[in-house]
């Protein structure tokens, strides 16, 4: 039976050691710089007894002169083995940015020692390598790693942090207060850290703020254990002693992991052996009120067991999430490396890099022009949901251009004419608030003029421009002149529209490059290849605009087809009927009326007497009829001959395989050669990826699965009151209450 029990204990210790070794291996590899690792962190104020706790647990004496352990974090790795072995290594901190300096620190590998008394010498050598001297007043973010193996060592890994302090001294300045606090908080905020908060019984509890700091990062007190030191400094049977006993019983400040109490060596006993120290501690806790406490919460022997069990459970609990975090970090770096592309030092590699970019570029442009937004570049449904800066998704280029064309057509209808003739069958539409928010509705609005005043102006101008036409007949040249005056805004609106489309295309191109390349390559390709092509397209757009507006500025109206005549006849008939009614005095009468022949004769004679006015009205009607026909043609021409032919169609040809294939080696080098920082980024990412993959590999022997595989997925069960063959029916009810959803579905059972 005893042999079986011993075997079970050995198996448990072996599993414990294996798990902790894997976590330590992650730290050694460097995975701790990318994901949070499970660990025990010893924190407390200076002179709180932190070093004594570490010595009692490890049974190894650490150097005390010069406050060496207050200058940097010390990671203590304890492992059970048949032989005693010591090893000290240094992990350079983030503040050491020079690669050679970091390597010099890492190269500190003194020979292993078998005598624990050699530890002070090893640490002194490490101090020298880190550049820490007895006269140094600052702190270092390097981590000193001390590995201790022996038959009496527990399976533990602890991180001892510099002691907190609030008062300056000759040795420790104000800057050190901040550095130590930040270092302590950085370890505490790791959600996988177990916080061992050391409290000295010789100092009033309320003057020690280590638990308050811990609560900032562990508000539910789930991963904090309190350790009370120096209980022998309390007056026997005093109120203070009773208070600290209540802390140990977890009554005063309840902690999920509870409390523990240790007796430190006194100054007189500082040279006593570890066995003597442990025996003195057992004697102390078997006396007075301390004897009433459970042995589980007093003494270093039970503390070793508690810490080993706490750490083992903590590692087991966090292992699935830790593996999942490593996998996520691997995916992030793989994507970053993929975006950087393969290394490209030769011309062939550089050409291949650009060919891959232009191939994806052509594909995305084709999808955007055809309105097939299915690739990763375009995002998913509600792709702008988290983008508060943009109300339009410029990745969907076809949708953007269509909306701009519609805005242009609407602006032409509302603002395309220089003057708005009021009191006519051709009254122009007015702009509502929604229309006014569109991109082409800023600036001036058409000048309003009455039909009567317009006819007077035209009649006066007709007299000045009389030629060989018959009396009462309209001057066709005047029709053209009036049309050119009325269509003056066309060119301005069209130019505004074309430039807006061009800017949208330009921004779209930038988004593609941002998606496909790094910032450096983006800038080079855009400036050297794509921007010149875009500028040429802009020039062609303006040339096409001049071509399309040439006739409106200098040509003569040449209507084609029956629609123009139909418009003229319709306008003329309406105008004559309106005048006839006015002459008969019937404008306000409804229904049928009786008229004599004399009434009709007088009314028709009145029409004949105003032939000049009739000619002016006819000129306006002809101009308006031609304007209504020409504006539709002009808007269509701008959308097709300019936007489509001169802007969108060439877009698929501005960066193709042919573009890359004709580049010489100098061009390839200028565009695709890696700058030093890209090479450094690739090396850094590859190094980090290698560390993370190696870290993931360390768990393969444990058969560890990520959190998502730790239990089967939930499977929806059918509601008990819903038959298996029935389908829920829904009706739509409109909600008008304030803060209600505009539409809700109600199932009809």
N, C-alpha and C positions, 0 to 999 in steps of 0.2 A: 504493500500500500504506500509506504514512504517513497519507494522508488518511482511509483506512478505519479505521485504528487510532485516529486522533483523533476520528472520528465515534463509534466504539464507546465511547471514554472519556467523551465528552460525554453519550451516551445513559445510561451508567451513573451519571454524576454527576447527570443530570436525574432519574432514578428515585430515587436516594438523596435528593436534595433534596425531591422530592415526598413521599416517605414521612415524612421528618423534619418537613416542614412540616405534615403532617396530625397528627402527634403534638403538635407545638407548638400547632396550632390547638385540639386537645383541651384543652391546658393553659390556653390563653387563654379558651376557652369556660367552663372550670371543671370539666371532667369529671374532672380529676385528684383532685378531692375525693371522688369516689364510686368510682372504679376505679383500680387500680394501672397506671401508665403506664411504658413502657420509657424508661430514662434512664441516663446515665453520672453517677455520683456521686463527687466527689473528696473523700476523707476523709484525715485525718492529724492529727498533733499540731501545735501551734503551733511555728513556726520549722522545720517539716519541709521547707519549700520548695513548699508547695501553690500559693502565689501565683505563684511562678516557673514552675511547670508550666503554669498557666493562661496566663501571659503568653507563654510559649514557643509554646504551641499556637495561641493566638489572634493572636500578633504585635501585641498591644495592651497598653500599659502601664496597669496598674490603680493607683489611689492607694494609697500605703503608710502615710501618716501616720495616727495615731490607730487603727491596726489596724482600718480600716473594714470589711474583709472578714471580720473575726472576730465581728461583731456580729449578722449575719443570713445566711441562705442567699442565694447569688447564682446565678441561672440565666443561663448564658452561651450564647447562640444564635449560632452561626457559620454563615454562608451565603456561597457564592461568587456574586459578581455583578460586572458590569463597572464599577460605581461604588462608592465607599466611602460607607457610610451607618451612622450610629449612632442607636440609639433606646433609651431607658430608661423602663421602666414598673414599677409596684409592684403586687403582688398581696397584699391584706391577709391577715394570719394569722387563725387561728381564735380567738385571744384577743381580737380586736376584735369585740365583739358588738353595739356600737351601729351601727345602719344608716347614720346620717348620717356617722359617723366612717369606716366602711368605704368609703362613696361618696367621701368627701373624699380618701382614699388612692388610690382607683381613678382619680380625676379628674386625677391627676398625669400630664400629657401634654405635656412640653416639646417644643419644635421639634426635628426631627431635625438632626443635624450631619454634616458630611462630613469632618471632621478628627478622627482618633483621639486627638489631643491634647486634645480637648474632653471626653473621657470623665470625667476627674476632676471637672470642674465639674458635669457631669450627675449624677454620683453624689452629690456634695455637696448638690445641690438635692434629690435623693431622700431623703437623710439628714434634711434639715430637715423634709420632708413627713412622714416617719415619726416625727419627734420624737426622733431620735438626735443627741446632741451629743457634743463631745469630752470633756465631763466625765461623761457617762453611763457607769455601770459595768455595766449590765445588757445583756441580749440581746433581740432581737426575733424573733417568728415570722413577720414579714412576709417576702415573697420579692421580692428585687430582680431584675428581668429585664433583662438587657443584650443587645440584638440588634446584631450587628456583621456588616456585609456588605462584601465587597471581592473583588477578583480573586485575591488570594493566600490567601483564607480556605478552610479545609476545611469539609466538610458535617458539622457536629457540634453537639450540644447537651450541655452539661455543667452539673452543679449543684455549685457550690463551697460547702462547708459551713464553719461556724466551726471553728477549730482546737481539738482536744482539749487539755486541760491538767489537771494534778492538784494544782498548788500555787497557793495564794491569793496575791494581791498587792494593792497599793493600788488598781489599776485593775480587777482581776478578783477577785470574791469567791467564796465557797463556793457560793452559789446559781447562779452562772454555770457552775460545773463540772457541776452536775446538768442545767441547761438544755441545754448544748451536747451532753452525752452523750445525753440523751433525743432531741434533734433529730437527731443522727447515727444513732441506732438506728432512729428512725422511717423515715428514708430507706433504711437498710440492710435493714429487714425487708420492704420491697417486693420481692417475688420477681421483679419485672421490672426491678430496678435492677442495672446493672453497677457493681461497687464498684471504684474506682480507689484503692487503698491506697498513700499516699505515705509512703516510709520515707527518713529522712535517714541518709546514710552516716557523717556526723560524730558520730552518737550510736550507742552499742551497740545492736545489733538487739534484744536481749532486754529492753531498757528501753523499747521502743516496742510498745504493746499494740494498735495499730490492727488488725493481722491477727487477733489473738485475739478482738477485738470482732466483726470481720467473720465469723469462723468460727461465732459463735453463731447467725448468721442465714443463713450459707452453709456448713453443716457439710461438704459434699462438695467445697468449693472450686471450684464450677462456674462462678460468675459474679464471681470476684475476680481482678483484675490488680494485681500489685505494681509500683510505680514508685519506683526508687531515685534520690535526688537528692544533689547535692554529693559526687560520687565523688572530686573533686580534693582534698578535705580528707583523704583517706586517704594514709598514708605509702606511697610507691612500693615495690612488691614486698614489702609487709608481709603478715602472715597475715590481717589484717583485710581488706586489699584482695582477697586470694584468696577469702576467705569471701563477700564481696559479689559477686564474679565468679561464684561457684558459685550464688548466688541467681539471678542473671540467667540462668544456664544451666538454671534450674528444677530444680536438684539438691537444694538444702537444704530448701526448702519448696515442693513441687510444686503449681502452680496450673494449672487447666484453661486459663486464658487467658494463662498465662506471666507473665514479668517484662519490665521495660524500665528503662533507665537514662538519665538526662539530666544534663548539666553545667549548673549554674546560673551566672549572672553572679556574679563576685566583687564585693566592696564597691568595689574600685578601678575595676571595669568597669561599675558600675551605670548610667552614663550612655551606654554604648555602644549603637549602633543594633541592631535585630534581625538585620540581615545580618551585622554584626560578631560578634554573640553566636553565631549559627549557625556561622560559620566557625571561631571559637575552639573550639566544641564538636567540630566535625569533626576539627580538629587534635588535640585531646586524646584522642579515641577511636582515633586512628591510631597512638598511641604505647603502648609498654609492653605489659602483659598485656591491656589493654582492646582492643588491636588483634586479639586472638585471637577476640573475640566476633563473631558474625554481625551484619552491619549492620542486620538486621531488628529487633534488640533494643536498639539504641543510637541516640541522637540524636532530635531533635524531628521531623525530616522523616519518618522511618519511624514515629514514634509517631502522627503525624497520620494516616498511612495505616492503621496498625493500628486505631486508635480508630474511624476511619470504617468500616472493614470489620466490626469487632466490632459496632458499633452497628447497621449495616445488617442483618447476619445476625440480630442479636438482635430487631430490630423485626419482620423478616419472620417469624421463628419464633413470636413472641408475638402477631402480628396476629390470627389466628383466635380465640385465647382472649380477646384484648382485646375483639373485637367481641361474642363470646358474653357476656362480663361486662357490657358496656354494655346488651345486650338484656335480661339478667336484671334489671339495675337499673331499666330502663324498666318491666318488668313489675311489679316491686315497687311503684314509685311509682304506676303506673296502678291497682293494686289499692287502695293507700292512698287515692287520690283518689276511687275508686269508693265506698269505704266512707264517706268524708266526704259524698258526694252532691254534687249541683250547688249552686252558690251560691244562697242563699235570703234575699234582702233584702225582697221583697214578700210580702204575705199569700198571693198565688196560688202563689208558689214554695214558701212554707212549707207550705201545704196539700198541694201536690203531693209534697213530701218525705215528709210523714207518711203520705199515701195509699200511697206506694210501700212504706214500712215495714210498714204494717198489712196490705197485700196479701200480702207475703212472710210476715208473722206468721201470718195465717190459713192459708196453704198449709202451713207447717211444722207448726202445731198439728194440722191435719187429718191430715197424714202420720203424726205421732207417735201420735195416738189410734187410727188404723187399723193401725198397725204396719207401714207401708210406708216403711222407712228408706232412701230412694233419693236424697235430695238431698245437696248439699254439706255442709249443716249436720250431718248424722248421721255423717259420716266413712265410712271403708271398713271392710273386714274387719279384725278385731283393732284396732279404733279406740282401745282403751285400752292398746295395747302399750307406748307411750312415756310413759304417765301413771301414775307410781308412787304418786300421792297418792289416787287413786280406784280402788276395786275394782268400782264400778258405773258404767255409762254412763247418766247421767241424761238424755241427749238422747233415748234410746229409752224414752219415757214409758210406753207401753203395756206393755212388758216389765217396767219397774220396778213398776208398779201390780199387775200379775199376780203378781209375786214377793211383794210385800207382802201381797196377799190370801191367798196360799198360806201365808205365815208366820203370818198372823193366824188362819187356820183351824187350823193345827197348834198354835199357842199356846192357842187355845180348847179344843182336844181335851185338851191336857196340863195347862193351868192354869185352865181355865174354871170348874171346880167348887171350892167352898171347901174341901170335905173329900173325901178319897179313901177310899172304903169298901173295906177289904181283906177278902178271903175272900168274894167275891161273884162272880156271873157277869158283873157290870159293872165289874170291876177296870179302873181307868184306866190308859192307857199311860204308860210312863216315858220321860223325855227322855234321849236320847243326847247325846254331846258336840257333834255337828253341830247338833242342834236348839238346844242351849243358846247357841250363837253367834248365833242369830237375834235380830232387834231387839226382840221382845216377851217374851223369856225371862228378863229380868233381874228381880231382886226376890224376892218370896216364892214359896213352893211350897205346893201344897195340903196341908192337915193330914191325916195318916193316922189312920184310926179303924177298928177291927174291926167286922165285921157284927154280932157279938153285942152289942158295946157300943152300937152305933148303934140296934139294936132296943130295948135297954133304955131309952135316952134317949127314943126315940119313944113307947114304952109308958108311961113316966112322964109325958111331956107329954100323951099321949092321956087319961090319967086327969084331969089338970088341965083339959083342954079338953072334957070329956065334955058332949055335948048330948043330943039326942033320938034319936040313932041306936040301933039294936038292939045288944045285947051281942055282941061279937066282930066287929062291922062297923067298917070304917075311917071315921074322921072326915075328910070331904072337905076341910074347911077346913084341917086339919092337913097334908094333901097339898100344898095351895097354900103354906102357911107354910114347909114343908120345902123346896119348890122355890125359893122366893124366897131362902132362906138359902143353898142350894147354888149358885145362879146369881149371887151377889153380885159375883164378879170380872168378869162380862160387860161391865158399863158401863166399868170401868177399862180393860180390854183394848181394847174398841171405840174408846174415846176416844184411846187411845195410837195405835191403827192409823189412825184418821182424821186425827189431827194429823201422823202420819208421812207419809201420802199428801199432805196439804196442803203440808207442807214440801218434798216432792219436786216437786210442781207449781210451787211458788214458785221453787225453784232452777232448774227447767226453763225457766220464763219468763225468768229472768235470763240463762240461756245463750242464748236466742233473741235477746234484745236485745243481748247482747254480740256475737253473730254479725252482726246487721243494722246496728248503729249504732256511733257513737263513744262514748267514755266519758261525755261531757257529755250527749248526747241520751239515752243509756241511763239515766242518773241521773234526768233530768227526767221521761221517760215512765214510768219505774217508780214514782217517788214520786207523780206527779200523776194518773196514769190507771190503771195496772195494780195497784198495791198496794191502793188502796181497793176495787177489784173483788175482789181476792183476800181481803181482810178480810171482805167481804160473803159470799163463798162459805164462808169459815170459820164465820161466824155461822150460815148455813143448815145447814152440816154438824152443828154442835152442836145446833141445833133438831131436826134429823132424828134425831140420837142420842137426845135426850130422848123423842121420840115412839116410837122403836123399843124403848126400855127401860122405858117407862111401865108396860106390862102386866107385865113381869117383876118390877117393884118393888111394884106395887099391885094388879094384877088377879088373877083366879082362873084356874087351869088349865082350859082348854076344849079338850080334844083332839078332833080331827075326823078321821074316816076309820077304816078297819078296822085300820090298822097299830098303833094304840095298844092295842086289845083283843088283838091277836095277841101283842104284846110282853108284856102282863099275863099272859095265859094261859100263855105259854111260861115266863115267870119263875116263876109260881105252880106250874106242873107240876114244874119242876126243883127248886124248893125243897121241895115236898111229897115228891117222890121221894127227895131227899137225906135228909129227916127220917125217912121210912119206913125207909130202909135203915139209918139210925142206930139206930132203935128195934128193928129186927130183928137188929142186930149184924152186918150184911152189908157194911159199908163197905169192909172190906179183902179181901172174897172176890170172886173172879172166876168167870165162867162160870155155869152153872145150879146151883140149890140146891133142896132139898126143904123145904117149910114146912107146918106143920099149920094147921088153921083157927084153933086157939087162938092160935098165934103171930100170925096176921094180926089177930085180934080185939084182942089186947093192944096191938099196934103202932098200930092205928087209934084205940083208946081213948086212947093217949098223945097222939095228935094232938088229940083233942077236949078233953083236959084243959088245953091251952095255947092257948086261943082268944085271950087277950089278946096273947100273943106272936105268934100268927098275924095278928092285926089290925095289929100294929106292922110285921111283915114285909110285909104287903100294902100298907101306906102307903108303905114304902120302895120297893117294886116299882113302885107307881103313879107315885111321884115320879120314879124313875129312867127309867121308860118315857116319861113326858112330857118329861123333861129331854133324853133322847136325840133325841126328835123336834123339840123346840123349839130346840135348839142349832143344828141344821142350818138351820132356817128363819131364825134370827137371823143366822148367818154370811152366808147368801145375801142377806138384807135389807140388811146393812151394805155388802156388795159392790155391790149393784145400786141400792137406793133411796138410799143415802147417797153412796158413792164415785162411782158412775156418774151418777146423776141430779143430785146437788148439787155435784159437784166437776168431773168431766170434761166432762159435757155443756155446762155454761155456759162452759167454757174457750174454745170456738170463738166466743163472742159478746162477749168482754170487750174486744176491740180490733179493730173492723171499720171499713169505709169510713164507715158511719153515724156511728161515734164521732167521726171526723175531720170529717165534713161538718157536724155541728151545732156545731162549735167556732167561737167568735167570733174576731175579729182579735187581741184581747188574749191569748186562750188560745193561739192559733197562735204569736204572738210569744214568749210565755213558753216554749213547748215546742220550737219549731223555729227560732227566730232564731239566727243564728250568733253565738257569743261571740267576742270579739276573738282569742283564741288559735286557734280553729278557722279563722278567716279568715286568720290568719298562717300556719297550717299549710298551708292550701290554696294560698296564694300561694307559700310555700316549695316545696311539692311541684310546683306547676305550673312554677316557675322551674327546679327541678332536672330535671324531665321535659323541659322545653324544651332545656336544656343537653345532656342525654343524647341526645335525638333529633337535635339539631344535630350532636353528636359522631358519631352513627351515620351521619348523612347525609354527613359528610366522607369516609367510606370508600366511598361508593357509586360514585364515579368510578374507584376502584381495582378494582371488581368483587370485593371481598373477601367471602368467605363465612365463616360461623361454623365453629368446629371440627367440628361434627357433619356439615358438608357437604364437608369437605376430602377425604374418601375414601368409597367406596361402603360400605354396611353389610355386615357379615359374613353369609354365607348358609350355614346348616348343611348339611353334606354327609352322605350316608347312610353309615353304617359299612360297610366292604367285606364283612364277614362276615354281614350281615343282608339277606336277600332282600327285594326291593321289595314283595312282596305279603304278607309275614309280619307278624304282630302279636306283640309280646312278651307272654308270659303271666306273671302274678305270683301268688305265694302269700304269705299273711300269716304271719309267724312272730313269736311273742311273745318279746321279749328280757327276761330277768330279771336279767342281770348288772348290777352296780353301774355307774352313770354311762352306761348304755346307753339308747338310745331305746326307749320302751315298745313300739314296734311298728315293724317294718321290712319292706320289700317285697323279695322275692327273685325275680329273673326266672328262669324255667325255660327254658333253651335247648333 
